[in-house]
Amino acid sequence: MDIHKNLNQTTELDSARNDLSVEKKLLDCIENLVMNDDFTAAVNSGLTTILEYYDADRTYIFEFQWKENLTRNTYEICRDGISPQIENLQTVPVDVVARWVDSFEDQEQNTIIFIGDVDALKDDPTHRLEYDCLHPQGIKSLIAVPIFINGKLHGFLGIDNPRSHMDALTLLTQLTYIIANELQKRLLTEALTKKSYQDPLTGLNNRLAYDEMLDHLRGKEFPVGVGFLDINGMKWINDTLGHDMGNKVIQKICTILNEHIEQQYIYRISGDEFVMIWPDVDYKVFMSAAKKLEAALFDEKNIASFGFVWGKEEDTGIAVRKAEKAMQTAKNKFYAANAELKDSRPGYLDALLQEFRDSTFIPYLQPLYSIQYNRVYGAEVLVRKIDPHGNIQAPVEFIDVMEREHMISMVDFTMLRQACELIQKWKPVWPDIVLNVNFSRNTLMEPDFLERIDQILSETGADPAQLIFEITESSQNIQLESLYSLLDEVKQRGISLAIDDLGTEASCLEMLYLPQISVAKIDKGLIDKAEHIDREQLVIKHVVDLCHDLNMRCVAEGIETDSQIELLKKLGCDKLQGYKIGKPMLPEDFLRQFGNNR
């Protein structure tokens, strides 16, 4: 009896110790799951506890994706020497575990699946799918416990090849319940996170996602394709037809965007503005998609204005601003052609457009002097504006506004037309005159740039060889890859190309990479310093020599004194421009002063 009693006492003591061990492990897991900010690490810690307690090969969690009729292995812990299977189990058909699902969903039985011998399933047709999935993984036996969230079957927790505590499932069932609660929190967090980054109307990425993507891409060394889209007349639609109709327009835009650009690259950043950021994309792939999108928008009666660029920027925000400027150019063309949307335009935009229609922009010519031939050989065409009172306004009074509103192409093409007309008009008295015409980045980016040049040349009959196009604004604002083919087309027409303001922020040496450029204009700022500083003179000399090595001619701008003329001659410069040669003047005054000195 004493021996029996002692045995009973020993058995009871072992049972108590086992219960305490289970409770301690359970408490440790609960603390880990609840307190750990890293949910994955906490779940893996719980799976590790289960793995060790049951002396198993592998513990894991599967989660169902009911809409796709799939289940996916989302968490996994393996003992040493056991090969992980998680990568191979991302798209398991629910049919494989259909028998388990039926048992799990009978919640009243609180079912736990236990397969003691996987090999026994081989010859049973009703379990063949299970066998074909389990056997290749080296599974001999397993335990699976259902995971329910909000009363619905969400997944299951599994143990492969358990060797210990097979009759002690308390830890497993209680841990599964706790993990289910934490999974529910994770799902809620993921849903809230998704909502915080998703536009509710369109399902696209929102402004927060856009800002974070810009931060993520900052400093990255790969090309990015960027598009900027703005719905035309959105304010008019909302004010006149109501916001419900406005929402339909937005959803229509979303449909068009998704047909041409992957949704992950599209961001709705405001009510009527969308940005596309496509990282590490090939130039041809992006340009093809962007042009197809542009055509689709046009086919929808110009439902939106769209601009796009491709290239490398340390700050992708710069590329976005370039695309936005290109978009604004397209938008201003739209507004100019749609008077019914007048109320949505700024007042000064209407005024500028009206002045343009009334031919209020006129050319002034500033002479260009050849050192080699000791004469004025042509002129730069500079714009002036005549206000309604007849006062002549210099560019400083209106160019900034027109640049900001992306209307500068109107001026550029007007100056080109008038330059061509002067070439034809003066052919009997000055047949070889050369006129320089400025073209801004906005104008170069217009899709019909070449067509409009061809039209002007055809209508005026001017010889393209008598034209030089000066590329203005920062070369940092122009992607050389995009510019290359455009300049090829210009040069093939017989028109020469010049880089303006070389040596300042408005131009950089990178532009010299372009073989189409045949003239470099050295900025006045360098010339002013060079007269009294030897180091500056050396810089200019090497700039001139570099240009000559590249088969380019140099024009020094801002010449105001005789000593500057002599200095530039000594430094090897080819041509001069500045007030000492002649101030900007009306065409008739220019012809009168220089036409007889050829």
C-alpha positions as CSV (number, residue, x, y, z in Angstrom):
1,M,0.0,0.0,0.0
2,D,2.8,2.4,0.9
3,I,4.5,1.7,-2.4
4,H,1.1,2.3,-4.2
5,K,0.6,5.5,-2.3
6,N,4.0,6.7,-3.0
7,L,3.5,5.9,-6.7
8,N,0.2,7.8,-6.7
9,Q,1.9,10.7,-5.0
10,T,4.7,10.7,-7.5
11,T,2.2,10.6,-10.4
12,E,0.2,13.4,-8.9
13,L,3.4,15.4,-8.4
14,D,4.6,14.8,-12.0
15,S,1.2,15.9,-13.3
16,A,1.3,19.0,-11.2
17,R,4.7,19.9,-12.4
18,N,3.6,19.3,-16.0
19,D,0.6,21.6,-15.5
20,L,2.9,24.2,-14.0
21,S,5.3,23.9,-17.0
22,V,2.4,24.3,-19.4
23,E,1.1,27.3,-17.6
24,K,4.5,28.9,-17.5
25,K,5.0,28.4,-21.2
26,L,1.5,29.7,-21.9
27,L,2.1,32.8,-19.8
28,D,5.4,33.4,-21.5
29,C,3.8,33.1,-24.9
30,I,0.9,35.4,-23.9
31,E,3.4,38.0,-22.7
32,N,5.4,37.7,-25.9
33,L,2.4,38.0,-28.2
34,V,0.7,40.9,-26.3
35,M,3.8,43.0,-25.4
36,N,6.0,42.5,-28.4
37,D,5.8,45.3,-31.0
38,D,7.1,42.9,-33.7
39,F,4.1,40.7,-34.3
40,T,6.0,38.2,-36.6
41,A,8.7,37.8,-34.0
42,A,6.0,37.2,-31.3
43,V,4.2,34.6,-33.4
44,N,7.5,32.8,-34.2
45,S,8.3,32.8,-30.5
46,G,5.0,31.1,-29.8
47,L,5.5,28.6,-32.6
48,T,9.0,27.9,-31.2
49,T,7.5,27.1,-27.8
50,I,5.0,24.7,-29.4
51,L,7.8,23.1,-31.5
52,E,9.9,22.4,-28.3
53,Y,7.1,21.3,-26.2
54,Y,5.9,18.7,-28.7
55,D,9.4,17.8,-29.9
56,A,8.2,18.4,-33.5
57,D,9.9,19.0,-36.8
58,R,7.9,22.0,-37.8
59,T,5.2,24.3,-36.6
60,Y,3.3,26.7,-38.8
61,I,0.2,28.8,-39.5
62,F,-1.9,28.7,-42.6
63,E,-4.4,31.5,-43.5
64,F,-7.3,31.1,-46.0
65,Q,-7.9,33.3,-48.9
66,W,-11.5,32.4,-49.6
67,K,-12.0,34.6,-52.6
68,E,-9.1,32.9,-54.4
69,N,-10.0,29.4,-53.0
70,L,-6.5,29.2,-51.6
71,T,-4.7,28.8,-48.3
72,R,-1.2,30.2,-47.7
73,N,1.5,29.3,-45.2
74,T,2.2,32.6,-43.5
75,Y,4.4,31.7,-40.5
76,E,6.8,28.7,-40.0
77,I,9.4,27.5,-37.5
78,C,11.6,24.4,-38.2
79,R,13.9,22.4,-35.9
80,D,17.5,22.1,-36.9
81,G,18.1,20.0,-40.0
82,I,14.5,20.3,-41.3
83,S,14.0,22.1,-44.6
84,P,11.6,25.0,-44.5
85,Q,8.5,24.6,-46.7
86,I,6.9,28.1,-46.4
87,E,8.1,29.3,-49.9
88,N,6.5,26.2,-51.5
89,L,3.2,26.6,-49.8
90,Q,1.9,30.0,-50.8
91,T,-0.9,28.9,-53.2
92,V,-2.3,25.6,-51.8
93,P,-5.8,24.9,-53.1
94,V,-8.4,24.7,-50.4
95,D,-9.5,21.4,-51.9
96,V,-6.3,19.8,-50.4
97,V,-7.6,20.4,-46.9
98,A,-11.3,20.3,-47.7
99,R,-11.9,17.4,-45.2
100,W,-10.2,19.5,-42.5
101,V,-12.3,22.5,-43.3
102,D,-15.5,20.5,-43.0
103,S,-14.3,19.3,-39.6
104,F,-13.1,22.7,-38.4
105,E,-16.4,24.4,-39.3
106,D,-18.2,22.0,-37.0
107,Q,-17.3,24.2,-34.1
108,E,-19.5,22.4,-31.5
109,Q,-17.0,19.5,-31.7
110,N,-14.1,21.9,-31.2
111,T,-12.3,19.6,-33.7
112,I,-8.6,19.0,-33.7
113,I,-7.2,17.1,-36.7
114,F,-4.8,14.3,-35.8
115,I,-3.2,12.2,-38.5
116,G,-1.1,9.5,-36.9
117,D,0.2,7.9,-40.1
118,V,0.3,10.0,-43.3
119,D,1.4,6.9,-45.3
120,A,-2.0,5.3,-44.5
121,L,-3.7,8.0,-46.6
122,K,-2.0,6.8,-49.8
123,D,-4.5,4.2,-50.8
124,D,-7.6,6.1,-49.7
125,P,-9.0,8.0,-52.6
126,T,-10.8,10.5,-50.3
127,H,-7.5,11.5,-48.8
128,R,-5.2,11.3,-51.9
129,L,-4.9,15.1,-52.2
130,E,-3.8,15.3,-48.6
131,Y,-1.2,12.6,-49.1
132,D,0.2,14.1,-52.3
133,C,0.7,17.4,-50.4
134,L,2.0,16.0,-47.1
135,H,4.2,13.1,-48.1
136,P,6.7,15.1,-50.2
137,Q,7.4,17.3,-47.2
138,G,8.5,14.4,-45.2
139,I,5.5,14.5,-42.9
140,K,4.8,11.3,-41.1
141,S,2.2,12.6,-38.6
142,L,0.6,15.9,-37.8
143,I,-1.8,17.9,-35.5
144,A,-3.9,20.8,-36.9
145,V,-6.0,23.2,-34.8
146,P,-8.5,25.6,-36.3
147,I,-8.1,29.4,-36.0
148,F,-11.4,31.4,-35.9
149,I,-11.7,35.1,-36.1
150,N,-15.0,36.8,-35.5
151,G,-16.7,33.3,-35.6
152,K,-15.3,32.6,-39.1
153,L,-12.7,30.0,-40.0
154,H,-9.5,32.0,-40.8
155,G,-6.8,29.3,-40.9
156,F,-5.2,26.6,-38.8
157,L,-2.1,26.0,-36.7
158,G,-0.2,22.8,-37.5
159,I,2.5,20.6,-36.0
160,D,4.5,18.2,-38.2
161,N,5.9,14.9,-36.7
162,P,5.2,15.6,-33.0
163,R,7.0,13.2,-30.6
164,S,6.1,14.3,-27.1
165,H,3.0,15.3,-25.1
166,M,0.7,13.8,-27.7
167,D,-2.1,13.6,-25.1
168,A,-1.6,17.1,-23.8
169,L,-3.3,19.5,-26.2
170,T,-4.2,22.2,-23.6
171,L,-1.2,24.3,-24.5
172,L,-1.9,24.0,-28.2
173,T,-5.6,24.9,-28.0
174,Q,-5.0,27.8,-25.6
175,L,-2.2,29.2,-27.6
176,T,-4.2,29.0,-30.8
177,Y,-6.9,31.0,-29.2
178,I,-4.4,33.7,-28.2
179,I,-2.8,33.7,-31.6
180,A,-6.2,34.1,-33.2
181,N,-6.8,37.3,-31.2
182,E,-3.4,38.6,-32.2
183,L,-4.1,37.8,-35.9
184,Q,-7.3,39.7,-35.6
185,K,-5.4,42.7,-34.4
186,R,-2.9,42.3,-37.2
187,L,-5.7,42.2,-39.8
188,L,-7.3,45.3,-38.3
189,T,-3.9,47.1,-38.3
190,E,-3.3,46.0,-41.9
191,A,-6.8,47.2,-42.9
192,L,-6.3,50.6,-41.2
193,T,-2.9,50.9,-42.7
194,K,-4.3,50.1,-46.2
195,K,-7.0,52.7,-45.7
196,S,-4.5,55.3,-44.6
197,Y,-2.5,54.8,-47.8
198,Q,-5.5,54.3,-50.1
199,D,-7.8,56.8,-51.8
200,P,-11.4,55.7,-50.8
201,L,-13.1,56.8,-54.0
202,T,-10.7,55.3,-56.5
203,G,-8.8,52.7,-54.5
204,L,-5.5,54.2,-55.8
205,N,-2.5,55.2,-53.6
206,N,-3.2,58.5,-51.8
207,R,-1.2,61.6,-50.9
208,L,0.4,59.9,-47.9
209,A,1.6,57.0,-50.0
210,Y,2.9,59.5,-52.6
211,D,4.9,61.4,-50.0
212,E,6.4,58.3,-48.6
213,M,7.3,57.0,-52.1
214,L,9.2,60.3,-52.8
215,D,11.1,59.8,-49.5
216,H,11.8,56.2,-50.4
217,L,13.2,57.1,-53.9
218,R,15.3,60.1,-52.7
219,G,18.9,59.4,-53.6
220,K,18.2,56.3,-55.6
221,E,20.4,55.8,-58.7
222,F,18.0,54.5,-61.3
223,P,15.7,56.0,-63.9
224,V,12.1,56.9,-63.0
225,G,9.2,57.5,-65.3
226,V,6.9,60.3,-63.9
227,G,3.5,61.5,-65.2
228,F,1.3,64.2,-63.9
229,L,-2.4,64.3,-64.8
230,D,-5.0,67.0,-64.0
231,I,-8.7,66.7,-65.0
232,N,-9.8,69.5,-67.3
233,G,-12.6,71.7,-66.1
234,M,-13.2,69.8,-62.8
235,K,-14.3,72.9,-60.9
236,W,-16.8,73.8,-63.6
237,I,-18.1,70.2,-63.5
238,N,-18.5,70.2,-59.7
239,D,-20.1,73.7,-59.7
240,T,-22.4,73.2,-62.6
241,L,-23.3,69.4,-62.6
242,G,-22.6,68.5,-59.0
243,H,-20.0,66.5,-57.1
244,D,-21.7,63.1,-58.0
245,M,-20.9,63.8,-61.6
246,G,-17.5,65.0,-60.6
247,N,-16.9,61.6,-58.9
248,K,-18.0,59.8,-62.0
249,V,-15.4,61.7,-64.0
250,I,-12.7,60.9,-61.4
251,Q,-13.6,57.2,-61.6
252,K,-13.5,57.3,-65.4
253,I,-10.0,58.8,-65.2
254,C,-9.1,56.0,-62.8
255,T,-10.3,53.4,-65.3
256,I,-8.3,55.0,-68.1
257,L,-5.2,55.1,-66.0
258,N,-5.4,51.5,-64.9
259,E,-5.7,50.4,-68.5
260,H,-2.2,51.9,-69.3
261,I,-0.3,52.1,-66.0
262,E,0.0,49.5,-63.2
263,Q,-2.1,50.6,-60.3
264,Q,0.8,50.3,-57.8
265,Y,2.5,53.3,-59.7
266,I,-0.6,55.6,-59.6
267,Y,-1.3,58.2,-56.9
268,R,-4.3,60.5,-56.4
269,I,-2.6,63.4,-54.7
270,S,-5.6,65.9,-54.7
271,G,-9.2,66.2,-55.9
272,D,-8.4,66.3,-59.6
273,E,-4.6,65.6,-59.7
274,F,-2.9,62.2,-60.3
275,V,0.8,61.4,-60.3
276,M,2.4,58.3,-61.8
277,I,5.8,57.3,-60.4
278,W,7.2,54.2,-62.2
279,P,10.7,53.4,-60.7
280,D,13.5,51.7,-62.6
281,V,11.5,51.5,-65.9
282,D,13.1,51.3,-69.3
283,Y,12.8,54.6,-71.4
284,K,11.0,53.0,-74.3
285,V,8.6,51.0,-72.1
286,F,7.6,54.1,-70.1
287,M,7.3,56.4,-73.1
288,S,5.2,53.9,-75.0
289,A,2.8,53.6,-72.0
290,A,2.7,57.3,-71.4
291,K,1.9,58.2,-75.1
292,K,-0.8,55.5,-75.2
293,L,-2.4,57.1,-72.1
294,E,-2.1,60.5,-73.6
295,A,-3.9,59.3,-76.7
296,A,-6.6,57.7,-74.6
297,L,-7.2,60.9,-72.8
298,F,-7.4,62.8,-76.1
299,D,-9.9,60.2,-77.4
300,E,-12.1,61.0,-74.4
301,K,-12.4,64.6,-75.6
302,N,-9.4,65.8,-73.7
303,I,-10.9,64.7,-70.4
304,A,-7.6,65.5,-68.7
305,S,-4.3,67.2,-69.3
306,F,-1.2,65.0,-69.0
307,G,2.6,65.6,-68.9
308,F,5.3,63.1,-68.5
309,V,9.1,62.8,-68.2
310,W,11.7,60.1,-67.8
311,G,15.2,60.2,-66.4
312,K,17.4,60.0,-63.3
313,E,16.9,62.5,-60.5
314,E,18.3,62.3,-56.9
315,D,15.0,63.9,-55.8
316,T,12.0,62.4,-57.7
317,G,10.0,65.5,-56.7
318,I,12.0,67.4,-59.3
319,A,10.8,65.0,-62.0
320,V,7.2,65.4,-60.7
321,R,7.5,69.2,-61.0
322,K,8.8,68.8,-64.6
323,A,5.9,66.6,-65.5
324,E,3.5,69.1,-63.8
325,K,4.9,71.9,-66.0
326,A,4.4,69.7,-69.1
327,M,0.9,69.0,-68.0
328,Q,0.1,72.7,-67.4
329,T,1.2,73.5,-71.0
330,A,-1.3,71.0,-72.3
331,K,-4.0,72.3,-69.9
332,N,-3.5,75.9,-71.1
333,K,-4.0,74.8,-74.7
334,F,-7.2,73.0,-73.6
335,Y,-8.5,76.2,-71.9
336,A,-7.6,78.3,-74.8
337,A,-9.8,76.1,-77.0
338,N,-12.7,75.8,-74.6
339,A,-14.4,79.1,-73.9
340,E,-17.2,77.4,-71.9
341,L,-14.6,76.7,-69.1
342,K,-13.7,80.4,-68.8
343,D,-14.8,80.6,-65.2
344,S,-12.3,78.1,-64.1
345,R,-9.3,80.1,-65.4
346,P,-7.4,82.8,-63.7
347,G,-8.2,86.3,-64.8
348,Y,-4.7,87.2,-65.9
349,L,-4.6,84.1,-68.0
350,D,-7.6,85.3,-70.0
351,A,-5.9,88.7,-70.4
352,L,-2.7,87.2,-71.7
353,L,-4.5,84.9,-74.1
354,Q,-6.4,87.9,-75.4
355,E,-3.3,90.0,-75.8
356,F,-1.7,87.1,-77.8
357,R,-4.7,86.9,-80.1
358,D,-4.5,90.7,-80.6
359,S,-0.8,90.3,-81.7
360,T,0.5,92.3,-78.8
361,F,3.9,90.5,-78.7
362,I,6.4,92.0,-81.1
363,P,10.1,91.3,-81.9
364,Y,13.1,93.4,-81.0
365,L,16.5,92.6,-82.5
366,Q,19.8,92.7,-80.7
367,P,22.8,92.6,-83.1
368,L,25.3,89.7,-83.2
369,Y,28.8,90.6,-84.3
370,S,31.4,88.4,-86.0
371,I,35.0,89.0,-84.9
372,Q,36.4,87.1,-88.0
373,Y,34.4,89.2,-90.5
374,N,34.3,92.4,-88.4
375,R,30.6,93.0,-89.0
376,V,27.1,92.4,-87.7
377,Y,25.9,89.2,-89.3
378,G,22.5,88.8,-87.6
379,A,20.5,89.3,-84.4
380,E,18.9,87.6,-81.5
381,V,15.1,88.0,-81.6
382,L,13.8,89.3,-78.2
383,V,10.2,89.7,-77.3
384,R,8.4,92.9,-76.2
385,K,4.8,93.3,-75.2
386,I,2.6,96.3,-76.0
387,D,-0.1,96.9,-73.3
388,P,-3.6,98.2,-74.0
389,H,-2.4,101.7,-73.6
390,G,0.4,101.4,-76.1
391,N,3.2,101.1,-73.6
392,I,6.1,98.7,-74.5
393,Q,6.9,96.2,-71.8
394,A,10.3,94.5,-71.4
395,P,10.3,90.7,-70.8
396,V,11.0,91.1,-67.1
397,E,7.5,92.5,-66.7
398,F,5.6,89.5,-68.2
399,I,7.9,86.5,-69.0
400,D,7.7,85.2,-65.4
401,V,3.9,85.1,-65.5
402,M,3.9,83.4,-68.8
403,E,6.5,80.9,-67.7
404,R,4.5,80.1,-64.6
405,E,1.3,79.7,-66.5
406,H,3.2,77.6,-69.2
407,M,2.0,79.9,-72.0
408,I,5.5,80.8,-73.1
409,S,5.2,78.6,-76.2
410,M,2.7,81.1,-77.6
411,V,5.5,83.7,-77.5
412,D,8.2,81.4,-78.8
413,F,6.2,80.4,-81.9
414,T,5.1,84.0,-82.5
415,M,8.7,85.1,-82.4
416,L,9.7,82.3,-84.8
417,R,7.0,83.2,-87.3
418,Q,8.0,86.9,-87.2
419,A,11.7,86.0,-87.6
420,C,10.9,83.9,-90.6
421,E,8.8,86.7,-92.1
422,L,11.7,89.1,-91.6
423,I,14.1,86.7,-93.3
424,Q,11.8,86.5,-96.3
425,K,11.0,90.2,-96.3
426,W,14.7,91.2,-96.2
427,K,15.9,88.6,-98.6
428,P,16.5,91.3,-101.4
429,V,18.6,93.5,-99.1
430,W,20.1,91.0,-96.6
431,P,19.9,87.5,-98.1
432,D,22.3,85.8,-95.6
433,I,21.1,87.3,-92.3
434,V,21.0,84.9,-89.4
435,L,18.3,85.2,-86.6
436,N,18.5,83.5,-83.2
437,V,15.1,82.5,-81.7
438,N,14.7,81.5,-78.1
439,F,12.8,78.3,-77.2
440,S,12.0,77.4,-73.6
441,R,11.8,73.9,-72.1
442,N,8.0,74.1,-72.0
443,T,7.9,74.7,-75.7
444,L,10.4,71.9,-76.5
445,M,8.2,69.5,-74.5
446,E,5.0,70.2,-76.5
447,P,4.0,67.1,-78.5
448,D,3.4,69.2,-81.7
449,F,6.6,71.2,-81.5
450,L,8.1,69.9,-84.7
451,E,4.8,70.0,-86.6
452,R,4.4,73.7,-85.7
453,I,7.9,74.5,-86.8
454,D,7.3,72.8,-90.1
455,Q,4.1,74.7,-90.6
456,I,5.7,78.1,-90.0
457,L,8.6,77.3,-92.3
458,S,6.2,76.1,-95.0
459,E,3.9,79.1,-94.7
460,T,6.7,81.7,-94.6
461,G,9.1,80.1,-97.1
462,A,12.1,81.0,-94.8
463,D,15.4,79.2,-95.3
464,P,16.0,77.1,-92.1
465,A,19.8,77.6,-92.5
466,Q,19.3,81.2,-91.5
467,L,17.8,80.2,-88.1
468,I,19.5,79.4,-84.8
469,F,17.3,78.0,-82.0
470,E,18.6,79.0,-78.5
471,I,17.7,76.6,-75.8
472,T,16.9,78.6,-72.7
473,E,16.3,77.6,-69.0
474,S,18.3,75.1,-67.0
475,S,19.6,72.0,-68.7
476,Q,18.9,70.4,-65.3
477,N,15.2,70.7,-66.3
478,I,15.7,68.8,-69.5
479,Q,16.3,65.1,-69.7
480,L,19.0,64.7,-72.3
481,E,17.7,61.3,-73.3
482,S,14.4,62.8,-74.2
483,L,16.0,65.9,-75.8
484,Y,18.4,64.0,-78.0
485,S,16.0,62.7,-80.7
486,L,14.1,66.0,-80.7
487,L,17.3,68.0,-81.5
488,D,18.2,65.5,-84.2
489,E,14.9,66.3,-85.9
490,V,15.5,70.0,-85.6
491,K,19.0,69.8,-87.0
492,Q,17.8,67.6,-89.9
493,R,15.6,70.5,-91.0
494,G,18.8,72.6,-91.4
495,I,18.3,74.7,-88.3
496,S,21.3,75.3,-86.0
497,L,21.2,75.0,-82.3
498,A,22.7,77.0,-79.5
499,I,23.1,76.6,-75.7
500,D,22.3,79.9,-73.9
501,D,23.9,81.3,-70.7
502,L,26.8,78.9,-70.6
503,G,28.5,79.3,-67.2
504,T,25.5,80.0,-65.0
505,E,22.8,78.1,-63.2
506,A,20.7,78.4,-66.4
507,S,23.0,76.1,-68.3
508,C,25.6,73.4,-67.5
509,L,28.4,71.5,-69.1
510,E,26.2,68.5,-69.5
511,M,24.5,70.2,-72.4
512,L,27.8,70.0,-74.3
513,Y,27.3,66.3,-74.5
514,L,24.7,66.9,-77.2
515,P,26.4,66.8,-80.6
516,Q,23.5,68.7,-82.2
517,I,24.6,71.9,-80.4
518,S,26.9,74.0,-82.6
519,V,26.9,77.4,-80.8
520,A,27.7,78.2,-77.1
521,K,26.7,81.6,-75.7
522,I,28.9,82.5,-72.7
523,D,27.0,84.3,-70.0
524,K,27.5,88.0,-69.2
525,G,28.3,87.1,-65.6
526,L,31.6,85.4,-66.7
527,I,32.5,88.2,-69.0
528,D,32.1,90.9,-66.4
529,K,34.5,89.2,-64.0
530,A,37.1,88.2,-66.6
531,E,38.3,91.7,-67.5
532,H,40.3,92.2,-64.3
533,I,40.8,88.6,-63.0
534,D,43.4,86.4,-64.6
535,R,41.9,83.2,-63.3
536,E,38.5,84.1,-64.9
537,Q,40.2,84.8,-68.2
538,L,41.9,81.4,-68.0
539,V,38.5,79.8,-67.4
540,I,36.9,81.5,-70.4
541,K,39.9,80.6,-72.6
542,H,39.5,76.9,-71.8
543,V,35.7,77.1,-72.3
544,V,36.3,78.6,-75.7
545,D,39.0,76.0,-76.5
546,L,36.7,73.2,-75.3
547,C,33.9,74.4,-77.6
548,H,36.2,74.7,-80.6
549,D,37.4,71.1,-79.9
550,L,33.7,70.1,-80.1
551,N,33.3,72.0,-83.4
552,M,31.2,74.7,-81.7
553,R,31.4,78.4,-82.1
554,C,31.4,80.8,-79.1
555,V,29.3,83.9,-78.6
556,A,30.2,86.2,-75.7
557,E,27.2,87.9,-74.2
558,G,27.0,91.2,-72.3
559,I,29.8,93.1,-74.1
560,E,29.7,96.7,-72.9
561,T,33.3,98.1,-73.4
562,D,36.0,98.2,-76.0
563,S,38.4,96.5,-73.6
564,Q,36.0,93.5,-73.3
565,I,36.0,93.3,-77.1
566,E,39.8,93.2,-77.2
567,L,40.0,90.6,-74.4
568,L,37.5,88.3,-76.1
569,K,39.4,88.6,-79.3
570,K,42.6,87.6,-77.5
571,L,40.9,84.6,-75.8
572,G,39.8,83.3,-79.2
573,C,36.0,84.0,-79.0
574,D,34.2,83.9,-82.3
575,K,31.3,86.3,-81.9
576,L,30.0,89.1,-79.6
577,Q,26.7,90.4,-78.4
578,G,25.9,93.3,-76.0
579,Y,25.1,96.9,-75.6
580,K,28.5,97.9,-77.0
581,I,27.5,96.2,-80.3
582,G,23.9,97.4,-80.1
583,K,20.9,97.5,-77.9
584,P,17.7,95.6,-78.7
585,M,15.7,97.6,-81.2
586,L,12.8,97.5,-83.6
587,P,13.4,95.5,-86.8
588,E,13.2,98.6,-89.0
589,D,15.8,100.4,-86.9
590,F,18.1,97.4,-86.9
591,L,17.9,97.1,-90.7
592,R,18.6,100.9,-91.1
593,Q,21.6,100.8,-88.7
594,F,23.3,97.6,-89.8
595,G,21.8,96.6,-93.2
596,N,24.3,98.7,-95.2
597,N,27.4,97.6,-93.2
598,R,27.6,94.1,-94.6
